[in-house]
Amino acid sequence: MGHDQASPRASSTSAPLLPSHRFYSNTIKASPIYAIPAHYLKRRGALLLIVCMATISYAHYLYLLPMNPSRSNFDKSLGLPDYMSIGEIREPPLIGPAPINGVDENGFEVLEELLQPPTVTKNVANMDKTDIATSQNSTAAVAAKTKRPIQFNFRDTFPRTGARADLNKQRLTVIKDMIQHAWTGYAKHAAPHDELKPVTGSKIDSNHGWGATLIDSLDTLLLAGMTEEYQVGKRMFLDGIKQHQWNQRDHWIETEEEDDEEEEEEALSSEQEDLTDNGIRFYESVVQYLGGMLSAAELGGDDDSEILEAAISLGDRLVQAFADSKYLPGSRIFKNGTIAPNEDLMDMVSLSEVGTFQIEFRKLSQLSGNEKFTKIAQESFDYLKTLKTKVPGLYPAYFDPEASSTEDYVASFGSLSDSFYEYLLKTYILTGDVKFKELYTSTIDAMHTYLISRPYKKSESYLVLGVYDTATASLVPKMDHASCFAPGLLALGARTLSRTKDMAVARGLMETCYLSYKNSVTGLGADEIGFLGTEFSKGAVFEMPQTSGFYVIDPEYDLRPETIESLFILYRITGDAMYQDYAWEIAQAIEKNCRTRFGYSTLANVMDASEGMKDRMPSHFLAQTLKYLYLIFSPPDLASLDDYIFTTEGHLVKYPI
């Protein structure tokens, strides 16, 4: 029973009941034993009284034992509905003993572990003079550049033997088979091109033709122990970029030999982009190629110096994006050195585009020893921080780069904005620069005020992370799939900064994202959903069951990672095995609906599988979706959150920077 459905006794007290009190009120008092009249006990003697009391004590003992069942199975045994109340999902994890330290301002029980600020042990050996000099606050940098307890303490609670351990191993085997199937299909039928077309077994160049899936997959292969596949993929990628002449001004143009070879191959899909006309896209090149190379170089160690050299070469080219502006990168870099804005946004820039290179550029400085990348990143952040917005803390999803202030705009945590907010917290964790923490906390406070709401039906169990329109001061009740990274981000911030309210909202939003999968026909999440309200008419196209409280706006499923990513982070932070079970349901739905002979395909409609597949396996499927699925069932010391931060493309960055 959740807090929203508290017993009459609970409602008469000044504070919510703790677990032992709820057991007494709801279980013992309702039992037939408790109802035995006293005069009956007197007549039957003391023996029956002793038996009754022993039974009660044994039952109470069983209830308080450390438990390790699946949360979803446990709830089913209690007869709870498939979707739960917000109060219920804020309960302590059932995987082991969870000490209660008190209740928060909303009346929810708070884990003692989450109330304690992370302890700091100085590790000056990991710092050098350059690190301290480039930090805006050397004291904060020392504190941040240490081992911090972000993950749940799995030492005594992680199941290494028994039914749950066996279940994790079985699930991990299935996920590794999925990685193997996706990689083999790509390597045989599409490499070194960007992506596999998994229905037809052909290839497509959607991002420069440099081998996006190759570089996006390398750290996933390493984590999964697929070292042979990693070596093959690394060599294909490095050979490919040589053919594309990365070390020259026109490095993104194929050589004549490559052109001749391509003429002998079958023509690529009409969806293939014209590489010679489109130049280098800054954002995609940073998060996919640069991030992927840096992760592979760091995880692979000294043997991968060649990949690091390629990363430095690409970084030097990407610096050209700042030729027209000292602070904000251009959207595209052409071979003649000119910079172009984003034509899709009518020459405006998206928040993600100009704010999602902080981590990659700073890590590149650390590994290369060249501080110019960090300097560019810092100057860009300092500029964005001065941008005047109508709502402090909430930035426009897109804006005019020449303007110093913005009046009317839309703000959200979805596409075009998501990774900017993500990198505020993660850059602080990596560097200790308190300016990133300050802007992050300001942003999350504004999110609580302007973007978070409950559905109009108060009985519904989820939270809404909507889109705020400053022109009308109104909240639009819709979410795109990209927004589902937010539960993981909030949980990470709650753990790092001791913000218990953020953890409660993280759990509530996680339930929303999970339900968007559970309530679809295929068990997969749509690209965009809307939430039912009084202004919506019934019978909406692709509408989900009325009991779900929301409906589909864009029914496509793009093998997206954000929901799986948040499930992984919440599991690693709370230790709640419920999130493993949620992830397993999604993995089964992917396997059932998306697997093809050559790989896995995106779907046209999550509400009607008969509409078919879209014949595309985006590189993020191996880079993120399958990586997070693998890690959520792995031992928690693999890619521990105490050691690594994940970039927006799912690549690993070891801290400190």
C-alpha positions as CSV (number, residue, x, y, z in Angstrom):
1,M,0.0,0.0,0.0
2,G,1.4,3.4,-1.0
3,H,1.3,6.6,0.9
4,D,-1.5,7.8,-1.3
5,Q,-3.7,5.0,0.0
6,A,-2.8,5.2,3.7
7,S,-4.9,3.4,6.3
8,P,-7.3,5.4,8.5
9,R,-4.9,5.0,11.4
10,A,-2.1,6.5,9.3
11,S,-4.2,9.5,8.4
12,S,-4.8,10.3,12.1
13,T,-1.1,10.5,12.9
14,S,1.1,13.4,12.5
15,A,3.7,11.6,10.5
16,P,3.6,8.7,8.0
17,L,3.8,5.2,9.4
18,L,7.2,3.5,9.1
19,P,7.3,-0.2,7.8
20,S,6.9,-1.9,11.2
21,H,4.0,0.4,12.2
22,R,2.3,-0.3,8.8
23,F,2.7,-4.0,9.4
24,Y,1.0,-3.8,12.8
25,S,-1.8,-1.5,11.6
26,N,-2.6,-3.2,8.3
27,T,-1.6,-6.8,8.8
28,I,-1.7,-7.9,12.4
29,K,-4.8,-5.9,13.4
30,A,-6.7,-7.2,10.3
31,S,-5.8,-10.8,11.0
32,P,-8.2,-13.4,12.5
33,I,-5.7,-14.0,15.3
34,Y,-5.8,-10.4,16.4
35,A,-9.6,-10.6,16.5
36,I,-9.8,-13.4,19.1
37,P,-11.8,-12.2,22.1
38,A,-9.9,-12.0,25.4
39,H,-12.6,-13.9,27.3
40,Y,-12.2,-16.8,24.9
41,L,-8.5,-16.9,25.6
42,K,-9.2,-16.9,29.3
43,R,-11.4,-19.9,29.0
44,R,-9.1,-21.9,26.8
45,G,-6.1,-21.2,28.9
46,A,-2.7,-19.6,28.6
47,L,-1.4,-22.2,26.1
48,L,-3.5,-20.8,23.3
49,L,-2.4,-17.3,24.2
50,I,1.2,-18.3,23.9
51,V,0.6,-20.0,20.5
52,C,-1.2,-16.8,19.2
53,M,1.6,-14.5,20.4
54,A,4.3,-16.8,18.9
55,T,2.5,-16.8,15.6
56,I,2.3,-13.0,15.6
57,S,6.0,-12.7,16.5
58,Y,7.1,-15.1,13.8
59,A,5.0,-13.3,11.2
60,H,6.5,-9.9,12.2
61,Y,10.0,-11.5,12.1
62,L,9.5,-12.7,8.5
63,Y,8.3,-9.3,7.4
64,L,11.3,-7.5,8.8
65,L,13.9,-9.9,7.3
66,P,16.0,-8.5,4.5
67,M,14.2,-9.2,1.3
68,N,15.4,-9.7,-2.3
69,P,12.4,-10.4,-4.5
70,S,11.6,-8.7,-7.7
71,R,9.6,-5.6,-6.9
72,S,7.1,-6.2,-9.7
73,N,6.5,-9.8,-8.6
74,F,6.2,-8.7,-5.0
75,D,3.6,-6.1,-5.9
76,K,1.7,-8.7,-7.9
77,S,1.5,-10.9,-4.9
78,L,-0.1,-8.1,-3.0
79,G,-2.7,-7.6,-5.7
80,L,-1.4,-4.1,-6.6
81,P,-2.3,-2.6,-10.0
82,D,0.2,-2.8,-12.9
83,Y,1.0,0.9,-12.5
84,M,1.7,2.3,-9.1
85,S,1.2,5.4,-7.1
86,I,4.0,8.0,-6.8
87,G,4.2,7.4,-3.0
88,E,4.7,3.7,-3.6
89,I,7.6,4.0,-6.0
90,R,9.4,6.2,-3.5
91,E,9.6,3.3,-1.0
92,P,13.1,2.1,0.0
93,P,14.5,-0.7,-2.2
94,L,13.4,-4.2,-1.3
95,I,16.8,-5.7,-2.3
96,G,18.1,-5.5,1.2
97,P,17.9,-3.7,4.5
98,A,17.1,0.0,4.0
99,P,17.6,2.2,7.1
100,I,15.0,4.9,7.5
101,N,16.4,8.2,8.7
102,G,13.2,10.2,8.6
103,V,10.6,11.7,6.3
104,D,11.0,14.5,3.8
105,E,8.9,17.7,3.4
106,N,6.5,15.7,1.3
107,G,5.9,13.0,3.9
108,F,8.0,10.3,2.2
109,E,10.4,8.1,3.9
110,V,14.1,9.0,3.2
111,L,17.0,6.6,3.1
112,E,19.7,7.5,5.6
113,E,22.3,7.0,2.8
114,L,20.7,9.6,0.6
115,L,20.6,12.2,3.4
116,Q,24.4,12.1,3.9
117,P,26.5,14.2,1.7
118,P,29.2,12.3,-0.2
119,T,32.3,11.9,1.8
120,V,35.5,13.2,0.3
121,T,39.0,11.8,0.5
122,K,41.7,14.0,-1.0
123,N,43.6,12.4,-3.8
124,V,46.2,15.0,-4.7
125,A,48.2,12.5,-6.7
126,N,45.6,12.5,-9.4
127,M,45.9,16.2,-9.8
128,D,48.5,18.3,-11.5
129,K,49.2,22.0,-11.7
130,T,47.3,22.4,-15.0
131,D,44.2,20.8,-13.5
132,I,44.2,23.3,-10.6
133,A,45.0,26.3,-12.8
134,T,42.2,25.6,-15.3
135,S,39.6,25.1,-12.6
136,Q,37.5,28.1,-11.5
137,N,37.6,26.9,-7.9
138,S,40.6,24.9,-6.9
139,T,39.1,23.9,-3.5
140,A,36.0,22.5,-5.2
141,A,38.2,20.8,-7.8
142,V,40.1,18.9,-5.1
143,A,36.8,17.8,-3.5
144,A,35.3,16.7,-6.8
145,K,38.4,15.0,-8.1
146,T,38.2,12.1,-5.7
147,K,36.4,8.8,-5.3
148,R,32.8,9.6,-4.3
149,P,30.1,7.1,-3.2
150,I,27.6,7.6,-5.9
151,Q,26.5,4.0,-6.4
152,F,24.3,2.1,-3.9
153,N,26.3,0.0,-1.4
154,F,26.0,-3.3,-3.2
155,R,28.7,-5.0,-1.1
156,D,26.4,-6.7,1.3
157,T,23.2,-6.8,-0.8
158,F,24.1,-7.6,-4.4
159,P,23.0,-11.2,-5.0
160,R,26.1,-13.3,-5.9
161,T,24.4,-16.6,-5.3
162,G,20.8,-17.8,-5.3
163,A,17.8,-17.4,-7.6
164,R,18.3,-13.7,-8.3
165,A,22.0,-14.1,-9.2
166,D,21.1,-16.9,-11.5
167,L,18.4,-14.8,-13.1
168,N,20.8,-11.9,-13.7
169,K,23.3,-14.3,-15.4
170,Q,20.6,-15.7,-17.6
171,R,19.5,-12.2,-18.6
172,L,23.0,-11.1,-19.2
173,T,23.6,-14.0,-21.5
174,V,20.6,-12.9,-23.6
175,I,21.7,-9.3,-23.8
176,K,25.2,-10.3,-24.9
177,D,23.6,-12.4,-27.6
178,M,21.7,-9.3,-28.7
179,I,25.0,-7.4,-28.9
180,Q,26.7,-10.1,-30.8
181,H,23.8,-10.3,-33.3
182,A,23.7,-6.6,-33.9
183,W,27.4,-6.3,-34.2
184,T,27.8,-9.3,-36.5
185,G,25.1,-8.1,-38.8
186,Y,26.6,-4.6,-39.0
187,A,30.2,-5.9,-39.4
188,K,29.3,-8.3,-42.2
189,H,26.9,-6.2,-44.2
190,A,27.5,-2.5,-43.5
191,A,31.0,-1.8,-42.1
192,P,32.8,0.6,-42.5
193,H,29.7,2.6,-43.5
194,D,27.7,4.5,-40.8
195,E,24.7,2.3,-40.2
196,L,23.2,-1.1,-41.1
197,K,19.8,-1.4,-42.8
198,P,18.8,-4.5,-40.9
199,V,15.8,-5.6,-43.0
200,T,17.5,-5.7,-46.3
201,G,21.1,-6.3,-45.1
202,S,22.4,-3.2,-46.8
203,K,24.2,0.0,-45.6
204,I,23.7,3.7,-45.3
205,D,25.9,6.7,-44.6
206,S,23.9,9.0,-42.4
207,N,26.7,10.8,-40.6
208,H,29.7,11.6,-42.8
209,G,30.4,8.0,-43.8
210,W,33.2,7.7,-41.3
211,G,31.8,4.6,-39.6
212,A,29.5,5.9,-37.0
213,T,28.4,2.5,-35.7
214,L,32.0,1.3,-35.7
215,I,33.2,4.0,-33.3
216,D,30.0,4.1,-31.3
217,S,30.3,0.3,-30.6
218,L,33.9,0.0,-29.5
219,D,33.5,0.6,-25.8
220,T,30.3,-1.5,-25.7
221,L,32.3,-4.4,-27.2
222,L,35.1,-3.9,-24.5
223,L,32.6,-3.9,-21.7
224,A,30.9,-7.1,-23.0
225,G,34.3,-8.9,-23.1
226,M,34.2,-9.1,-26.9
227,T,37.9,-8.3,-27.4
228,E,38.3,-9.9,-30.8
229,E,35.3,-8.0,-32.2
230,Y,36.8,-4.8,-30.6
231,Q,40.1,-5.3,-32.3
232,V,38.4,-5.9,-35.7
233,G,36.2,-2.9,-35.3
234,K,39.0,-0.7,-34.2
235,R,41.2,-1.6,-37.2
236,M,38.3,-1.1,-39.6
237,F,37.6,2.3,-38.2
238,L,41.2,3.4,-38.3
239,D,41.7,2.2,-41.8
240,G,38.5,3.9,-42.8
241,I,39.4,7.3,-41.6
242,K,42.8,7.1,-43.3
243,Q,40.9,6.7,-46.6
244,H,38.9,9.7,-45.7
245,Q,42.1,11.8,-45.2
246,W,41.4,13.1,-41.7
247,N,44.7,14.8,-41.6
248,Q,44.1,17.2,-44.4
249,R,41.7,20.1,-44.9
250,D,39.4,18.1,-47.0
251,H,39.6,15.1,-44.7
252,W,35.9,14.3,-44.9
253,I,36.0,13.9,-48.6
254,E,36.7,10.3,-49.9
255,T,39.9,9.7,-51.8
256,E,39.9,8.9,-55.5
257,E,40.7,5.3,-54.7
258,E,37.7,5.1,-52.4
259,D,35.5,6.7,-55.0
260,D,36.6,4.1,-57.6
261,E,35.9,1.3,-55.1
262,E,32.5,2.7,-54.3
263,E,31.6,2.8,-58.0
264,E,32.2,-1.0,-58.1
265,E,29.8,-1.5,-55.2
266,E,26.1,-1.3,-55.4
267,A,24.7,2.2,-55.0
268,L,23.8,3.2,-51.5
269,S,20.3,4.2,-50.4
270,S,18.8,7.4,-51.7
271,E,18.7,8.4,-48.0
272,Q,22.5,8.6,-48.1
273,E,23.7,12.2,-47.6
274,D,25.9,14.1,-50.0
275,L,29.1,14.2,-48.0
276,T,30.8,16.7,-50.2
277,D,28.0,19.3,-49.7
278,N,27.1,18.9,-46.1
279,G,30.5,19.3,-44.5
280,I,31.2,18.3,-40.9
281,R,28.3,18.5,-38.4
282,F,29.7,19.7,-35.1
283,Y,27.3,18.2,-32.6
284,E,27.3,14.7,-34.1
285,S,31.0,14.7,-34.6
286,V,31.6,15.5,-31.0
287,V,29.2,13.1,-29.3
288,Q,29.7,10.2,-31.6
289,Y,33.2,10.3,-33.1
290,L,35.2,12.3,-30.6
291,G,33.4,10.8,-27.6
292,G,33.7,7.3,-28.9
293,M,37.4,7.6,-29.7
294,L,38.2,9.1,-26.3
295,S,36.3,6.3,-24.5
296,A,38.0,3.6,-26.5
297,A,41.4,5.2,-26.0
298,E,41.0,5.4,-22.2
299,L,39.5,2.0,-21.8
300,G,41.9,0.3,-24.2
301,G,45.0,1.8,-22.5
302,D,48.4,2.3,-24.1
303,D,47.5,-0.1,-27.0
304,D,45.1,2.4,-28.4
305,S,47.4,5.4,-28.8
306,E,46.5,5.4,-32.5
307,I,42.8,6.1,-31.7
308,L,43.9,8.9,-29.4
309,E,45.9,10.5,-32.2
310,A,42.8,10.3,-34.5
311,A,40.8,12.0,-31.7
312,I,43.3,14.8,-31.4
313,S,43.2,15.2,-35.2
314,L,39.4,15.4,-35.2
315,G,39.5,17.8,-32.2
316,D,41.7,20.2,-34.2
317,R,39.2,20.2,-37.0
318,L,36.3,20.8,-34.7
319,V,37.9,23.9,-33.3
320,Q,37.3,25.5,-36.7
321,A,33.6,25.6,-35.7
322,F,34.5,28.6,-33.5
323,A,36.0,30.7,-36.3
324,D,33.0,33.0,-36.7
325,S,32.3,33.2,-32.9
326,K,34.6,32.9,-30.0
327,Y,31.9,31.4,-27.8
328,L,29.4,29.4,-29.8
329,P,30.3,26.7,-32.4
330,G,28.8,26.8,-35.9
331,S,26.6,24.0,-36.9
332,R,28.7,22.8,-39.9
333,I,32.3,23.2,-41.0
334,F,32.9,23.1,-44.8
335,K,36.0,22.1,-46.6
336,N,36.8,25.7,-47.6
337,G,36.9,26.7,-43.9
338,T,33.5,28.5,-43.8
339,I,31.1,27.9,-41.0
340,A,27.3,27.5,-41.5
341,P,24.4,27.8,-39.0
342,N,21.7,25.2,-38.6
343,E,19.4,25.6,-41.7
344,D,16.8,23.3,-40.1
345,L,16.4,25.9,-37.3
346,M,16.4,28.9,-39.7
347,D,19.9,29.9,-38.8
348,M,19.2,29.7,-35.1
349,V,21.2,27.3,-32.8
350,S,19.8,24.6,-30.5
351,L,20.8,24.5,-26.8
352,S,22.1,21.0,-27.1
353,E,24.2,21.9,-30.2
354,V,26.1,24.7,-28.5
355,G,26.3,23.2,-25.0
356,T,27.2,19.5,-25.5
357,F,30.9,19.5,-25.9
358,Q,32.1,20.4,-22.4
359,I,33.0,16.9,-21.4
360,E,34.5,15.7,-24.7
361,F,36.7,18.8,-25.1
362,R,37.9,18.7,-21.5
363,K,38.7,15.0,-21.6
364,L,40.6,15.6,-24.9
365,S,42.7,18.3,-23.2
366,Q,43.5,15.9,-20.4
367,L,44.5,13.0,-22.6
368,S,46.4,15.2,-25.2
369,G,48.0,17.6,-22.8
370,N,46.7,20.6,-24.9
371,E,44.6,23.0,-22.8
372,K,43.1,24.8,-25.8
373,F,40.1,22.5,-25.9
374,T,39.3,23.2,-22.2
375,K,39.8,26.9,-22.7
376,I,37.3,26.9,-25.6
377,A,34.8,24.9,-23.6
378,Q,35.1,27.2,-20.5
379,E,34.7,30.4,-22.6
380,S,31.6,29.0,-24.2
381,F,30.0,28.1,-20.9
382,D,30.8,31.5,-19.4
383,Y,29.0,33.1,-22.4
384,L,25.9,30.9,-22.1
385,K,25.7,31.5,-18.4
386,T,25.3,35.3,-19.1
387,L,22.5,34.7,-21.5
388,K,19.4,36.5,-20.1
389,T,16.3,34.3,-20.1
390,K,12.7,35.1,-19.2
391,V,12.7,32.3,-16.7
392,P,15.9,32.1,-14.7
393,G,17.4,28.6,-15.1
394,L,15.3,27.6,-18.1
395,Y,17.0,28.2,-21.5
396,P,15.3,28.3,-24.9
397,A,15.4,25.1,-26.9
398,Y,16.7,27.2,-29.8
399,F,17.7,30.8,-30.1
400,D,19.4,33.5,-32.1
401,P,23.2,33.2,-31.4
402,E,23.5,37.0,-32.0
403,A,21.0,37.9,-29.3
404,S,22.1,38.6,-25.7
405,S,18.7,37.9,-24.2
406,T,15.5,35.9,-25.0
407,E,12.0,36.9,-24.3
408,D,9.5,34.4,-25.7
409,Y,10.6,30.8,-26.2
410,V,9.8,27.2,-25.4
411,A,11.8,25.3,-22.8
412,S,11.9,21.6,-22.2
413,F,14.2,18.7,-21.2
414,G,13.5,17.0,-24.5
415,S,15.1,17.1,-27.9
416,L,17.3,20.2,-28.7
417,S,17.8,20.9,-25.0
418,D,18.4,17.7,-23.1
419,S,22.2,17.2,-23.2
420,F,22.9,20.8,-22.2
421,Y,21.2,20.3,-18.9
422,E,22.8,16.8,-18.6
423,Y,26.3,18.2,-19.0
424,L,25.9,20.9,-16.3
425,L,25.8,18.2,-13.6
426,K,28.2,15.8,-15.2
427,T,30.8,18.5,-15.9
428,Y,30.6,19.6,-12.2
429,I,31.2,15.9,-11.1
430,L,34.1,15.6,-13.4
431,T,35.8,18.9,-12.7
432,G,34.5,20.4,-9.5
433,D,33.8,23.7,-11.1
434,V,31.1,25.1,-8.8
435,K,29.7,27.3,-11.5
436,F,28.3,24.3,-13.3
437,K,26.7,23.1,-10.0
438,E,25.1,26.5,-9.4
439,L,23.6,26.6,-12.8
440,Y,22.4,23.0,-12.6
441,T,20.6,23.5,-9.3
442,S,19.1,26.7,-10.6
443,T,17.8,24.8,-13.6
444,I,16.4,21.9,-11.6
445,D,14.6,24.3,-9.2
446,A,13.0,26.0,-12.3
447,M,12.1,22.6,-13.7
448,H,10.2,21.7,-10.5
449,T,8.3,25.0,-10.7
450,Y,7.5,25.2,-14.4
451,L,7.9,21.8,-16.1
452,I,6.7,19.2,-13.6
453,S,3.0,18.5,-13.1
454,R,0.6,15.7,-12.3
455,P,-2.0,14.5,-14.8
456,Y,-5.4,16.1,-14.6
457,K,-6.8,12.9,-13.3
458,K,-5.4,13.0,-9.7
459,S,-5.7,9.2,-9.4
460,E,-3.1,8.6,-12.1
461,S,0.3,7.5,-10.8
462,Y,2.9,9.3,-12.9
463,L,4.4,12.7,-13.3
464,V,4.5,14.9,-16.4
465,L,7.7,16.6,-17.6
466,G,6.2,19.0,-20.1
467,V,7.1,21.8,-22.4
468,Y,6.9,25.4,-21.1
469,D,5.9,28.3,-23.4
470,T,7.0,31.6,-21.9
471,A,4.8,33.6,-24.4
472,T,1.6,32.2,-22.9
473,A,3.1,31.2,-19.5
474,S,1.6,27.7,-20.1
475,L,2.7,24.2,-19.8
476,V,2.1,21.9,-22.7
477,P,1.5,18.3,-21.4
478,K,3.6,16.3,-23.8
479,M,7.0,14.5,-23.6
480,D,9.3,13.2,-26.3
481,H,11.3,10.1,-25.7
482,A,14.5,12.1,-25.2
483,S,13.0,13.5,-22.0
484,C,13.3,10.1,-20.4
485,F,17.0,10.7,-19.7
486,A,15.8,13.1,-16.9
487,P,15.0,10.5,-14.3
488,G,18.6,9.2,-14.4
489,L,20.0,12.8,-14.3
490,L,17.8,13.7,-11.4
491,A,18.8,10.6,-9.5
492,L,22.5,11.3,-10.2
493,G,22.1,14.9,-8.9
494,A,20.1,13.8,-5.9
495,R,22.9,11.4,-4.9
496,T,25.7,13.7,-5.6
497,L,24.2,16.9,-4.2
498,S,22.0,15.4,-1.5
499,R,18.8,16.7,-3.1
500,T,16.1,14.3,-1.8
501,K,13.3,16.0,-3.6
502,D,15.0,15.3,-6.9
503,M,15.1,11.6,-6.1
504,A,11.4,11.5,-5.5
505,V,10.7,13.2,-8.8
506,A,13.2,10.9,-10.5
507,R,11.3,7.9,-9.4
508,G,8.0,9.4,-10.5
509,L,9.2,10.3,-13.9
510,M,10.8,6.9,-14.3
511,E,7.4,5.4,-13.8
512,T,6.0,7.6,-16.5
513,C,8.6,6.5,-19.0
514,Y,8.2,2.9,-18.1
515,L,4.4,3.1,-18.4
516,S,4.8,4.6,-21.9
517,Y,6.3,1.2,-22.8
518,K,4.1,-1.0,-20.8
519,N,0.9,0.5,-22.1
520,S,1.7,0.2,-25.8
521,V,0.7,-2.8,-27.8
522,T,4.3,-3.8,-28.6
523,G,5.7,-3.0,-25.1
524,L,7.9,-0.4,-26.7
525,G,7.9,3.4,-26.1
526,A,6.7,5.9,-28.7
527,D,8.8,8.8,-29.8
528,E,6.4,11.3,-28.4
529,I,3.4,11.1,-26.1
530,G,0.7,13.5,-24.9
531,F,-1.2,13.5,-21.7
532,L,-5.0,13.4,-21.5
533,G,-6.7,16.5,-20.3
534,T,-10.1,18.1,-20.4
535,E,-9.3,19.8,-23.6
536,F,-8.5,16.6,-25.4
537,S,-11.3,14.8,-27.2
538,K,-11.7,11.0,-26.9
539,G,-10.8,8.7,-29.7
540,A,-7.4,10.3,-30.4
541,V,-5.4,8.6,-33.1
542,F,-3.2,5.8,-31.7
543,E,-4.6,6.4,-28.3
544,M,-3.4,4.1,-25.5
545,P,-5.9,2.5,-23.0
546,Q,-7.8,5.2,-21.2
547,T,-6.5,3.9,-17.9
548,S,-3.0,4.9,-18.9
549,G,-3.9,8.6,-19.0
550,F,-1.8,9.4,-22.1
551,Y,-1.8,8.8,-25.8
552,V,0.6,8.6,-28.7
553,I,1.6,11.7,-30.8
554,D,4.5,10.1,-32.8
555,P,4.1,6.3,-32.8
556,E,7.6,5.5,-34.1
557,Y,10.1,3.5,-32.0
558,D,13.7,4.4,-32.9
559,L,15.5,1.9,-30.6
560,R,16.1,4.8,-28.3
561,P,18.2,4.5,-25.1
562,E,16.9,7.1,-22.7
563,T,14.5,5.0,-20.7
564,I,17.0,2.2,-20.4
565,E,19.7,4.7,-19.5
566,S,17.6,6.0,-16.6
567,L,16.6,2.5,-15.4
568,F,20.4,1.7,-15.3
569,I,21.3,4.8,-13.3
570,L,18.4,4.4,-10.9
571,Y,19.2,0.8,-10.3
572,R,22.9,1.6,-9.7
573,I,22.0,4.4,-7.2
574,T,19.0,2.9,-5.3
575,G,19.8,-0.9,-5.6
576,D,16.1,-1.5,-6.3
577,A,15.8,-4.7,-8.4
578,M,12.5,-3.4,-9.7
579,Y,14.4,-1.4,-12.3
580,Q,16.1,-4.5,-13.5
581,D,12.8,-6.1,-14.1
582,Y,11.5,-3.1,-16.0
583,A,14.6,-3.2,-18.2
584,W,14.1,-6.9,-18.9
585,E,10.5,-6.3,-20.0
586,I,11.8,-3.8,-22.6
587,A,14.6,-6.1,-23.7
588,Q,12.1,-8.8,-24.4
589,A,9.9,-6.4,-26.4
590,I,12.9,-5.4,-28.5
591,E,13.8,-9.0,-29.2
592,K,10.2,-9.9,-30.1
593,N,9.4,-6.9,-32.3
594,C,12.6,-5.6,-33.7
595,R,15.0,-8.5,-34.4
596,T,15.7,-9.3,-38.0
597,R,18.0,-11.7,-39.8
598,F,20.7,-9.0,-39.9
599,G,20.2,-7.0,-36.7
600,Y,17.5,-4.9,-35.1
601,S,15.2,-2.4,-36.8
602,T,13.3,0.6,-35.8
603,L,9.4,0.3,-35.9
604,A,6.9,2.5,-37.7
605,N,4.2,2.2,-35.0
606,V,4.4,0.9,-31.4
607,M,0.6,0.5,-31.4
608,D,0.5,-1.6,-34.5
609,A,3.4,-3.9,-35.3
610,S,1.8,-4.8,-38.6
611,E,2.8,-1.4,-40.0
612,G,6.3,-2.9,-40.2
613,M,9.9,-1.9,-39.7
614,K,11.7,1.1,-41.0
615,D,14.9,-0.7,-42.0
616,R,17.3,1.2,-39.9
617,M,19.6,0.3,-36.9
618,P,20.9,3.6,-35.5
619,S,24.4,3.6,-34.1
620,H,23.0,4.6,-30.7
621,F,21.4,1.1,-30.4
622,L,24.9,-0.4,-29.8
623,A,26.4,2.7,-28.3
624,Q,23.7,3.1,-25.6
625,T,20.6,0.9,-25.6
626,L,22.4,-2.4,-25.6
627,K,25.2,-1.1,-23.4
628,Y,22.9,0.0,-20.6
629,L,20.9,-3.2,-20.9
630,Y,24.2,-5.1,-20.5
631,L,25.4,-3.1,-17.5
632,I,22.1,-3.2,-15.6
633,F,22.4,-7.0,-15.3
634,S,26.2,-7.0,-14.8
635,P,28.0,-7.0,-11.5
636,P,27.8,-3.3,-10.3
637,D,31.6,-2.8,-10.2
638,L,31.7,-3.0,-14.0
639,A,31.7,0.6,-15.2
640,S,30.8,1.8,-11.7
641,L,29.2,5.2,-11.3
642,D,31.9,5.8,-8.7
643,D,34.5,5.7,-11.4
644,Y,32.9,6.8,-14.7
645,I,30.5,9.3,-16.1
646,F,28.6,8.5,-19.3
647,T,28.4,11.0,-22.0
648,T,25.2,11.9,-23.8
649,E,26.1,9.2,-26.4
650,G,26.8,6.6,-23.7
651,H,30.6,6.8,-23.9
652,L,32.6,6.4,-20.7
653,V,34.7,9.1,-19.2
654,K,36.8,8.3,-16.2
655,Y,37.0,11.0,-13.7
656,P,38.5,13.2,-12.5
657,I,39.3,15.5,-15.4
